[in-house]
């Protein structure tokens, strides 16, 4: 006798929430297929991200789906037709770059052209990272040789480091972890947030956005608190263990990290276009041609560094001994700690939209999409001021360089022995309706959660990670590669 035919019932409910005036513009789709419920959500016009759960009976799957739909309808979502609403435009920073008025050009050692205007930069002991508006992130060694390329779904607004981990904030509303070979979406910021800048401290994400709002998201990618500023276009956010420092068109404010209460607010000379921090002070580059050093303790302006055009970026040497700035006229400056201008030179290219100093080198990313390495040693600067500069080396992109795109799946292994020595086993569990990841291996606190990419979480699945590191907030962070344990 032939086996009976089994029919699988599939139903899909598609909802949208779109508000005028730049508010929410997102979708939520629930699909029920037999015992499985898939939820896809994100910005309208994007692919979004998907979560899938399996239930013991079809009735329970239908009930879970109905609950999810009901929750969204109560929040203002309504049935819609997919594709009728277009994706909302993402804000691109409007910048101009005039020729430099400096009489001499900076001693550029090497230059790498990424192909699109670049905002993101990070330099560590071994590598330089640069991210551009095309969604490309390149890593180079300190001598300028290109090592790797990541291709992200949208423009990169900024690159930030949190100890070992490197993150890219993108125009698709996500923050990608670039610390292992394949990038993962580590944080999915609310889809109505248009990222301008971000910082991460001990796994807690701080986002400044177009509307002048500060949003804080914890290591589980869950919203903690948000505060509106006195202005808009918030291009500065920096964080430490004591406060979150936020700058917009009206000035700089410090907020308590545990709830967002304002600790102080300091009006600046012009809107804030960039921010930097050291242990005891933050530095705000402004549209009124100034960099202002502001004490973290009380918001007092300690020093002012005067440029000749609006300041697009700034940075310091360790401890703030030297302060560097770049303006809208393709010039770069160096000041003594007290505000005395030491030198001004042309970049030899576009205006620097971000910068970082390390080991007598000043690294710039510019409006023409270049990552530029400047010799900032005293001897090199003196020679440049007298008209002697090295011939800049143009770095070429290797044709065979592999391109790494965000992963939604991971390599599977049959046992822990297939992973590097010292690897740790973690398990994905469902707890109070939320998907968490906990440690299985001995020697770890089983009550702590593990910060883990949501795109690959599957209840009941086990994974092998290269290493876990404890964070101050009482959770573990993954370091290295992730593998699915069959």
C-alpha positions, 0 to 999 in steps of 0.5 A: 500500500502506498504511503499517504500523501502529507500536505503542508499548510503554509501561511504568510502575514506581511505587515508594515509600519511607516510614519511620516517625518522620518519616523519608523519605516519597517516591515514584519513578516510571519510565515507558518509552515507546518510546525515551523514559524519564520519571522523576517523583519527589517527596513522596508526595501531591505532583505531584513533578517530571519528567525525560525522556531519549531514547535511540537504541534501545528496548533502551537505553531499557529498560536505562536504566530498569532501572538507575534502578529497581535503584538505588532498590530498593537504597536501600529503595524498594519497589513500591506502589500510587499513592494508597494512602499519603496525603501526610505533614503538613507542620509549621506553626509553632505561634505564639500572639499575645497583646495588647501590654503596651506603653503606646503603638503604633508609628507604622505608615505603611502595612499590607498584609494578605496573607490568611494568616499570613506568615513571609517578608520581604525588602526591597531598594532598590526593593521589599518582598517578603512570602510567606505560608502560602497560598503567595502572594508579593507584591512592593510598592514602598517606598511600599506599592503592590502590583506583582506576585503569585506563586502557589506550590504550598505555604506559604512558610516564608521569603524570602532574597536572594543578591545579585540573586536572591530565593528562597522556601523552601516547604512542598512541599520546593522552593526557588523562584527569584523573580528573573525574571518567572516563578518556577522551582524552583531547588532540590529539597530531599530529600523527607524534609526539612521546611524550617524556615528557609534561607539561600543564599550564592553559590548554595549552599543551607543548610537548617535543618529540623524534626528539627534537621538542617542540610543543604547543597546546591550550585548543581547541586541536589546534596547536599553534606553534612548534620549533626545539631544538639544539639537540634531545631526549627532556626529559624535558619540564616545563612551567609557565606564563613567558616561556616554559623551554625545555631540550634536548641532547644539553642543556636547552632553554627558549621560549616565551609562545606566539610564541616560540621565544628563550629567552636564551639557556644554554649548560648543562654538558651532555644531559638532561634526566629529568627536574623540576621547582620551581618559579625562577629556573629549574633543569636539570638532565643530562647524565654527573652525574649532576643536574644543577640549571638554573635561569629562568630569564637569563639561568645562572647556579646557582648551580651544584649537583654532583652524581656518575652516570647519573641522571634519575630524580630529584625534590626539596622540596618547594622553592628548599631548598633541591634537590633530585636526582636519578641515573642509579645505583639505588641510591637516593641523597639529597643536600642542596640548595648550592650543598652540598651533604647531603646523598646518599642511595640505593633505595632498588629496581630499578633506579627511573625514576621520583620522587616527594617530599611532606611532608617529604616523597620522592616518586619514580617510578622505572625501576622495576615498583614500586611506592616507598614511602621513609621517608625523615625526618632527623631522618629516614635518620640518622637511615638509614645511621646507618643501621636501616630501617623500614620493607617496607610494600608491597601493594597488588592490590585488586582483585575486584578493578574496572578498568576505560577505556577511555570513548567515550560516557557519561551517559544521563540525562533527566533534570538538576535536575538529576545532582548534585546541581550547575551543568552547562549546555553547548551546542555544536555548529558549528562555522566557520566549527569548533565544539565548546562548549559554556555555556548556563546557566546564570552567565557565559560569553557566548562568552567563549569556554569550554574546552571539550573532542572532542570524545563526541562533537556532534553539537546541543547536550547539556551537564550537567557538575558538574562545570566550572572554568575560565582559564587565557586564556579566556575559561572555564574548566570542573571540575567533571563529564559530562552528556548528556542532552536528 
